Structures are given as C-alpha cells and as structure tokens.
Amino acid sequence: MNMQDSPTLVTLDVGKQFHEDGSGLHIAVIGSGGAAMAAAIKAAELGARVTVIERGTIGGTCVNIGCVPSKIFIRAAYIAHLRQSSPFDAGLSASAPRIDRRALLAQQQRRVDELRQAKYEGILEGNPAIAVLRGEARFKDGNSLIVRLNEGGERTLAFDRCLIATGASPAVPPIPGLKESPYWTSTEALASEAIPPRLAVIGSSVVALELAQAFARLGSKVTVLARHTLFLREDPAIGEAVTAIFRGEGIEVLEHTLASLIAYADDEFVLSTGQGEVRADKLLVATGRQHNTGGLNLEAAGITVNAQAAIRIDQAMRTSAPNIYAAGDCTDQPQFVYVAAAAGTRAAINMTGGEITFDLSVMPAVVFTDPQVATVGSSEAQARLAGINTASRTLTLDNVPRALANFDTRGFIKLVAEAGSGRLIGVQVVAPQAGELIQTAVIAIRAKMTVQELADQLFPYLTMVEGLKLCAQTFFKDVKHLSCCAG
C-alpha cells in the first residue's frame, strides 16, 4: 500500500480494528531474545504498538549466555593453542601462555554487555512504539496475558496479536546423583572464573564439543562421554574426523559410554560407566536444550505442543490458536539464533496483515570447533530416506592449496549431488573457516546449480572456499593431476 494513501480498516477476530499498515494494533511479545527482538522491531516499523515482556535479562540466550560469550571463549582458547603449538614451530618459537581466566572473563563480559546495550536494550529504549514490561507472562485466554511483575503484583495485558519467543534452556538428563551435584551447564561453564585441572563432559554434539575443546586448549584435561559417537545425526565422516582431531589434541573421547551414576564428594566428581570410573574436578552437562514452554499456561489459549513440549507452528509461524504466533527455540524449528530472528521478522509481517512463509529447506549450520564443522542440505543418508539417488565426492584438505599453504590439512569437503541430473543437494565440511565457506554452498544449492556448474565457476586462488570448486571437479577428473588454480 502507498503510505500516502488513507489506511484501510481491517476487522480482527477479537472485534477490534486496526489499519492495514499495522497502526492501532497491539502486539504482545513474550521474551526479548533474537526472535522477540526481530519481531518487535519489524512490528513497530509496520505501525504496531508492541509490549515486550521479559522476566530476566534483556537479550535472551545468544548475547548473554550463548553464542557471543561462547565464541569469545573459543577464540581465546584458539589463540592460546596457537601460542603453544602451531605448524610453524620450527621457525617460530612456541611458548605456553599464562592463562588468567579472570581477566579473560572480564573481557568477555564487557563485550557481552556492550552488545546487549547496543543491539537490545538501547534499541528498546529508543523506540517509542515498544514498551518493556518486566515480569513473567502466562496466558489467561486467547486474547490476554497475566504478567506476574518482577516488582510485585500482577497485571492483565490484552493483545490483538501475541508472539511467544521464550527460547530454550539446557536439558538435564535423569542420571542418578546428577541433580544433587554442583554440575555445570554451558551457562556456568562460560561464567567460570577458573579452568579446572580435570573436566568431564557429558554430550556429543555442538555445545559439548565446542566447550570441551576450548577448555582443553586452556589447560584442562578433558574427557568426553558420548552416548553413541560424536555428531551422531550427521554424516559419519564428520564424527570420525572430529574424534581423531580431538584425540590428537589429547582430549579423551569415550564413545558408546553412559554415566549410570554420579557421585560428588571432597570436590571431586566420580562418574560410573560401563567402561569404569571417570574422575573430574568439574562436570559439564551438554546433552541438548529443552523448550521454555512449561509456565505459559498454553492450554488456556488453545496452543498445542509436540511430545518434546515444543510449540507447533506452521510455515507462517502461526500456532494452533488464532492471533497467537511463536518463533525461535520454544518452537519445533531448528535451534539457531539466525533461524529465530528470521522467523520473528516473518511472524511480525504476518501478525500485521501480511502473508509470508519461512523456507528452511536450505539451512546452513556451523559448529565452532577447530577445525569447524559446517553443513547444508542433505547428507547421503538423508537423501536416501527421501528416495533420492545420489552421487557424492569427498576431497581431503591435502588437495586444497590454501590448506597446504597453512600447513593444516585436517578435514575434508564432501559434495552430495542428485544422481543423473548432477544437481547439488548437500555439502558437509570439516575445515578451518568452514563456517565462512558454507554460505557459498548455500547459494549454490538455492540456485539449483549442478556440480558441473559449480566446477566451472571462478574461485579466488588460495582461499578455503576454492575447495568447493576442486571437490566439484572430482566428479569429472582427478584433481591431483591439475596444476594449481587450474580451471
């Protein structure tokens, strides 16, 4: 609609009226993380009046206790690792760094505080269309919330539309003795003022492995207990590669190992397993995340959840209740902050009269171990389950000139194509800077490129992303017999 025109009135199911441009519409947003903020900002842009309800710290998981502090922590550990061990030690004298964890923690927290103020608190304070209500919300019915205020008392808040964006929290497995012990989740691990001499990690995926390697590089003797293998849901080559790399760095990886009992006494954890006891000074539990939906009284609004208590939503982010939407980690969508933010923006558009869906068919994922793990699209196994015949090629990094120049050939690049057509449908990478490389693969899959078309593209020489071209070329030739930068 032309913004110069007079806005048209639209009647809501709840009997209220708002303009096509969103003006006059009141949207309640429960939460203040990535999905909530994206939705609040977009809804305000579209003319709505927004109330953000937050019971704790503004900003949610990512900026406060998740993505941002963890990547700072991991980067510090990477620098520590390079100072004491690198492929260039013969010509560059290495020396073990002195680790001052309190100083690193203070630096980490300063950056977290800066980003929270710049990207969350400051934006909310500066937008007159957005109000912040401090308290815990639960549904009274399909058109109103009861907010238990942090300052005391309760308030009933009516809404025309509502977005649930309450996120997720670390899940705690039912291991006897665990809840009685002072175990860590990722939250406590990232806020720790010391590096423990011995760290046991229960978990075998993203958070567990990112933090396990970081603590090991900062001086902990780390033992990882994996119920099956590392990265069980990914291509088996990924878990095999990361396991070998971890063991090469001195991290003990115990596959097919369950802790049946956890005891804590005299400042020591003792984990009983089928392979014997594991003893540690600290225990990190990182076995997944549970959806924060338990206290919302969803039944009063007619909102359904799945068996894991995740809110069911459609491609427009609508729940089973009229006028109520959901986005982010509290839903059944993949738990990535960029997915949450994109879903929040789309939910805001739909809550203000638009109609837009969310296509997650080509979604990149990155694990910030070293080397990184990055994936997009289908693995061979996933393609087979979908009834797709595949052709695939794997290129080890000793065939990538950038990796050779770095003297770091750990990892591989794997391309999965549809047999016959050659259309690229999946990419799996274990490599330094894999997270930077994967977006090129995302665009190639989105554009429905074939491996031949990918192989024909120009890639700058001595970049890691050139490995995609080289791997594509292996569908047709032996790249070992090509000159460097051969087209």
C-alpha positions in Angstrom: 0.0 0.0 0.0 1.2 3.5 -0.7 1.9 5.1 2.6 0.4 8.4 1.4 -3.0 6.8 1.0 -5.5 6.7 3.8 -5.2 3.3 5.6 -8.0 0.8 5.2 -9.6 -0.6 8.3 -9.5 -4.4 8.9 -11.7 -6.2 11.5 -9.9 -8.7 13.8 -11.5 -11.9 15.2 -11.4 -10.3 18.6 -13.6 -7.5 17.5 -11.0 -4.7 17.4 -9.9 -2.7 14.4 -6.5 -1.8 13.0 -5.2 -0.3 9.8 -3.6 -2.3 7.0 -0.3 -0.7 7.8 -0.4 -2.1 11.3 -1.3 1.1 13.2 -3.6 0.7 16.1 -2.6 -3.0 16.5 -1.3 -4.1 19.9 1.2 -7.0 19.8 2.5 -8.7 23.0 5.9 -10.3 22.6 6.9 -12.8 25.3 10.7 -12.8 25.5 13.5 -10.5 24.4 15.9 -12.7 22.6 16.7 -13.0 18.8 13.2 -13.9 17.7 11.4 -11.5 20.0 13.6 -8.5 19.1 13.4 -9.1 15.4 9.6 -9.3 15.7 9.2 -6.3 17.9 11.4 -4.1 15.7 9.6 -5.2 12.5 6.1 -4.9 14.0 6.9 -1.4 15.2 8.2 -0.5 11.7 4.9 -1.7 10.3 3.0 0.6 12.7 2.0 -1.7 15.5 2.3 -0.9 19.2 4.4 -3.5 20.9 4.8 -4.7 24.5 7.9 -6.9 25.2 7.5 -9.0 28.3 10.8 -10.2 29.9 11.2 -11.9 33.2 15.0 -11.8 33.3 17.9 -10.2 31.5 17.1 -8.4 28.2 18.6 -10.2 25.2 17.9 -13.8 25.7 20.4 -16.6 25.4 22.5 -15.7 22.4 24.1 -12.4 23.5 24.1 -13.1 27.3 25.0 -16.8 27.8 25.2 -18.4 24.4 26.6 -17.5 21.0 28.5 -14.4 21.9 30.3 -15.4 25.2 31.0 -18.9 23.8 32.6 -17.6 20.6 34.8 -15.2 22.6 35.8 -18.0 24.9 36.5 -20.3 22.0 38.6 -17.7 20.2 40.7 -17.1 23.4 41.3 -20.8 23.6 42.3 -20.9 19.9 44.9 -18.1 20.4 46.2 -20.0 23.5 46.5 -23.1 21.4 48.4 -21.3 18.6 50.9 -19.8 21.1 51.9 -23.1 22.4 51.6 -25.3 19.3 51.4 -24.5 15.6 52.6 -25.9 12.3 55.3 -23.2 12.2 57.0 -24.1 15.5 60.3 -25.0 13.7 60.7 -21.3 12.7 58.5 -19.5 15.3 59.4 -20.4 18.9 56.3 -21.5 20.8 55.7 -20.9 24.5 52.9 -21.9 26.7 50.8 -18.9 27.6 49.9 -17.9 31.2 46.2 -18.2 31.4 44.5 -15.5 33.5 40.9 -16.8 33.4 39.5 -13.9 35.4 41.0 -11.3 33.0 39.6 -13.3 30.0 36.2 -13.5 31.7 36.1 -9.8 32.4 37.0 -9.0 28.7 34.3 -11.5 27.6 31.7 -9.9 29.8 32.5 -6.4 28.7 31.8 -7.3 25.1 28.6 -9.1 26.1 27.4 -6.0 28.0 28.4 -3.7 25.0 26.4 -5.8 22.5 23.4 -6.2 24.8 23.2 -2.5 25.2 23.8 -1.7 21.5 21.6 -4.4 20.0 18.9 -5.0 22.6 18.5 -2.5 25.5 19.4 0.6 23.5 17.0 -0.3 20.7 14.1 -1.0 23.1 14.8 2.3 25.0 14.9 4.3 21.8 11.8 3.0 20.1 8.7 4.9 21.3 6.4 2.2 19.8 7.9 -0.6 22.0 7.3 -0.8 25.8 9.0 -3.2 28.1 7.2 -5.0 30.9 9.4 -6.8 33.4 7.7 -9.9 34.6 6.7 -13.5 33.8 3.8 -14.0 31.5 1.2 -16.7 31.3 -2.0 -16.9 29.2 -5.3 -16.0 30.7 -7.1 -16.9 27.5 -6.6 -16.5 23.8 -6.6 -12.7 23.9 -4.9 -11.8 27.2 -1.9 -12.5 29.4 -1.4 -12.3 33.1 2.0 -10.9 33.9 3.5 -11.5 37.4 5.6 -8.4 37.7 9.1 -8.6 39.0 8.4 -5.6 41.2 5.4 -7.4 42.8 1.8 -7.9 41.9 0.1 -8.9 38.7 -1.2 -7.2 35.6 -3.6 -8.4 32.9 -2.5 -7.4 29.4 -4.9 -7.7 26.5 -3.4 -8.1 23.0 -4.6 -8.2 19.4 -1.7 -10.5 18.4 0.9 -12.3 20.5 4.3 -13.8 19.7 5.7 -16.4 22.0 9.5 -16.3 21.9 10.6 -17.7 25.2 13.6 -19.7 23.9 15.1 -22.9 25.5 17.2 -23.9 28.4 19.9 -26.6 28.9 18.3 -30.1 29.3 19.4 -32.2 32.3 19.4 -36.0 31.7 18.0 -38.2 34.5 21.3 -39.6 35.7 21.2 -40.7 39.4 23.2 -38.3 41.6 23.4 -35.6 38.9 20.9 -33.1 40.3 22.4 -33.4 43.8 25.8 -32.4 42.4 27.2 -29.0 41.5 27.4 -29.8 37.8 27.8 -27.2 35.1 25.6 -26.4 32.2 27.1 -24.2 29.4 25.9 -21.2 31.4 28.1 -21.9 34.4 31.0 -23.1 32.3 31.1 -19.8 30.4 31.0 -17.8 33.6 33.6 -19.9 35.4 36.5 -17.9 37.0 38.9 -20.8 36.8 40.0 -23.5 34.4 39.5 -26.9 36.1 42.5 -29.3 36.0 40.1 -32.1 35.0 36.9 -31.6 33.2 34.3 -34.4 32.3 31.8 -33.5 29.5 28.6 -35.4 29.0 27.4 -34.8 25.5 28.5 -35.4 21.9 27.2 -32.5 19.8 27.6 -28.8 19.3 27.8 -27.2 22.8 29.6 -30.1 24.4 32.3 -30.3 21.8 32.9 -26.6 21.3 33.4 -26.1 25.1 35.3 -29.4 25.5 38.0 -28.3 23.0 38.1 -24.8 24.4 38.7 -25.9 28.0 41.3 -28.4 26.8 43.2 -25.7 25.0 43.1 -23.5 28.1 44.6 -26.2 30.2 42.0 -28.7 31.3 42.4 -32.5 31.0 39.1 -33.2 29.2 37.2 -36.4 29.0 34.1 -36.5 26.7 31.4 -39.1 27.3 29.4 -39.8 24.2 26.3 -41.9 24.3 27.0 -43.1 20.8 29.5 -41.4 18.6 30.3 -37.7 18.1 27.8 -35.9 15.8 25.6 -39.0 15.5 23.0 -37.2 13.4 25.5 -36.0 10.8 27.4 -37.8 8.1 29.5 -40.4 9.9 32.7 -39.0 8.4 32.2 -35.8 10.4 32.2 -37.6 13.8 35.2 -39.7 12.8 37.2 -36.7 11.7 36.4 -34.7 14.9 37.1 -37.7 17.1 40.5 -38.1 15.6 41.3 -34.4 15.8 40.3 -34.3 19.5 42.3 -37.3 20.4 45.3 -35.8 18.6 45.0 -32.8 20.9 44.9 -35.0 24.0 41.1 -35.0 24.6 39.9 -38.4 25.7 36.8 -39.3 23.8 34.8 -42.3 25.2 32.3 -43.5 22.6 29.3 -45.6 23.5 29.7 -44.6 27.1 26.9 -43.7 29.5 27.2 -42.4 33.0 25.0 -44.6 35.2 25.7 -42.9 38.5 27.3 -39.6 39.5 28.8 -39.1 42.9 30.3 -35.9 44.3 32.5 -35.7 47.4 35.6 -33.8 48.5 35.4 -31.5 45.5 35.6 -34.4 43.1 33.1 -35.9 40.6 33.1 -39.7 40.1 31.2 -40.9 37.1 30.4 -44.6 37.0 30.3 -46.1 33.5 30.4 -49.5 31.8 34.0 -48.8 31.0 35.0 -47.9 34.5 35.1 -44.7 36.6 35.8 -41.2 35.3 37.0 -38.7 37.8 37.0 -34.9 37.4 37.1 -31.7 39.2 34.2 -30.2 37.2 31.4 -31.8 35.2 29.8 -30.1 32.2 26.4 -31.5 31.0 25.6 -30.5 27.5 23.0 -33.0 26.1 20.6 -30.7 24.4 18.1 -28.0 25.2 14.5 -28.1 26.4 11.8 -25.7 25.2 10.8 -22.9 27.7 7.0 -23.5 27.4 6.1 -25.0 30.8 4.9 -22.0 32.7 2.9 -20.3 29.9 -0.4 -21.9 30.6 -0.7 -22.6 26.9 -3.8 -24.7 27.3 -5.8 -21.7 28.3 -5.1 -20.2 24.9 -5.6 -23.5 23.0 -2.0 -23.7 21.9 -0.7 -27.2 21.2 2.8 -28.6 21.7 4.6 -31.7 20.5 6.0 -34.6 22.6 9.0 -32.5 23.4 6.9 -29.6 24.6 7.9 -27.5 21.6 5.1 -25.2 20.3 3.8 -26.4 17.0 3.8 -23.8 14.3 3.1 -23.7 10.6 5.3 -22.0 7.9 3.8 -18.7 8.7 4.8 -19.1 12.4 1.1 -19.4 13.5 0.3 -21.6 16.4 -3.0 -23.6 16.8 -4.6 -20.6 18.4 -6.0 -17.6 16.4 -3.9 -14.5 16.7 -1.0 -16.2 18.5 2.3 -16.9 16.8 5.6 -18.4 18.0 9.2 -18.2 16.9 12.7 -19.4 18.0 13.8 -22.1 20.2 10.5 -22.6 22.0 9.1 -24.0 18.8 9.7 -27.1 16.7 12.0 -25.2 14.3 15.8 -25.7 14.3 17.5 -24.1 17.3 19.7 -21.4 15.7 19.6 -17.7 16.5 19.5 -16.7 12.8 16.6 -19.0 12.3 14.9 -17.5 15.3 15.5 -13.9 14.1 14.3 -14.6 10.6 11.2 -16.4 12.0 10.5 -13.4 14.3 10.6 -11.0 11.4 8.2 -13.1 9.3 5.9 -13.5 12.2 5.7 -9.7 12.6 4.8 -9.3 9.0 2.1 -11.9 9.3 0.8 -10.5 12.6 0.3 -7.1 10.9 -1.7 -8.4 8.0 1.0 -9.8 5.7 1.3 -13.4 4.4 4.9 -14.7 4.2 6.2 -18.2 4.9 9.6 -19.5 6.0 11.5 -21.9 3.8 14.1 -23.9 5.8 14.9 -26.3 3.1 18.4 -24.8 2.6 19.6 -24.0 6.1 23.3 -23.8 7.0 24.7 -25.0 10.3 28.1 -24.3 11.8 29.9 -25.8 14.8 32.8 -23.7 16.1 35.3 -26.4 16.9 38.7 -26.2 15.3 38.5 -27.2 12.5 34.9 -26.0 12.2 32.1 -28.3 11.1 29.6 -26.8 8.6 26.7 -28.4 6.7 23.8 -27.5 4.5 21.2 -29.5 2.6 21.1 -33.3 2.6 23.6 -35.9 3.6 23.7 -39.1 1.7 21.6 -40.9 4.3 19.0 -38.2 4.4 18.7 -38.2 0.7 18.2 -42.0 0.6 15.4 -41.6 3.2 13.8 -39.1 0.9 14.1 -41.6 -2.0 16.8 -39.6 -3.9 19.6 -41.5 -5.6 22.9 -39.7 -5.0 26.4 -39.4 -6.3 29.0 -37.9 -3.9 32.7 -37.0 -3.7 34.9 -36.3 -0.8 38.0 -34.1 -1.1 40.6 -34.2 1.7 42.2 -30.9 2.5 45.6 -32.0 1.4 44.2 -31.3 -2.1 43.3 -27.7 -1.3 46.2 -25.2 -1.9 45.1 -22.8 1.0 45.2 -25.7 3.4 48.7 -26.7 2.1 49.9 -23.1 2.5 48.6 -23.1 6.0 50.3 -26.4 6.8 46.9 -27.5 8.2 45.2 -30.2 6.2 42.8 -31.5 8.8 39.4 -32.2 7.5 37.5 -32.6 4.2 34.8 -31.2 1.9 32.0 -33.5 0.7 29.5 -32.7 -2.0 26.3 -34.7 -2.4 24.5 -34.5 -5.8 21.4 -36.0 -7.3 22.4 -38.9 -9.5 21.7 -38.2 -13.2 21.0 -34.5 -13.0 24.1 -33.7 -11.0 22.2 -31.1 -9.1 23.9 -30.2 -5.8 21.7 -31.1 -2.8 24.1 -31.2 0.2 27.5 -30.2 1.4 29.4 -31.3 4.5 32.7 -29.7 5.6 35.2 -30.2 8.3 37.8 -27.5 7.8 39.3 -24.3 9.3 36.9 -21.4 8.4 34.2 -23.9 7.3 31.6 -21.5 8.5 32.8 -18.9 6.1 32.9 -21.4 3.2 29.4 -22.9 3.7 27.4 -19.9 2.6 28.7 -20.3 -0.9 27.3 -23.8 -0.9 24.0 -22.5 0.4 23.7 -20.1 -2.6 24.7 -22.9 -5.0 22.0 -25.2 -3.7 19.4 -22.5 -3.6 20.3 -21.7 -7.2 19.9 -25.4 -8.1 23.4 -25.5 -9.5 24.9 -28.7 -10.8 28.3 -29.9 -9.7 29.5 -29.1 -13.3 28.2 -25.5 -13.0 30.0 -25.2 -9.6 33.2 -26.6 -11.1 33.0 -24.0 -13.9 32.8 -21.0 -11.5 35.8 -18.7 -10.9 37.1 -19.0 -7.3 40.0 -16.9 -6.0 43.2 -18.9 -5.6 44.5 -19.7 -2.1 41.1 -19.5 -0.4 39.4 -22.3 1.5 36.2 -21.8 -0.5 38.2 -22.8 -3.6 37.9 -26.3 -2.1 34.2 -26.4 -3.2 35.3 -25.9 -6.9 38.0 -28.6 -6.5 35.6 -31.0 -4.9 33.1 -30.4 -7.7 35.9 -31.1 -10.3 36.5 -34.5 -8.7 33.2 -35.6 -10.2 34.9 -35.4 -13.6 38.6 -35.6 -13.1 41.5 -36.4 -10.8 42.4 -33.0 -9.3 45.8 -34.4 -8.2 46.8 -34.1 -11.9 45.8 -30.5 -12.2 48.1 -27.5 -11.9 47.4 -25.2 -9.1 44.5 -22.8 -9.9 43.7 -25.0 -13.0 40.2 -24.1 -14.3 
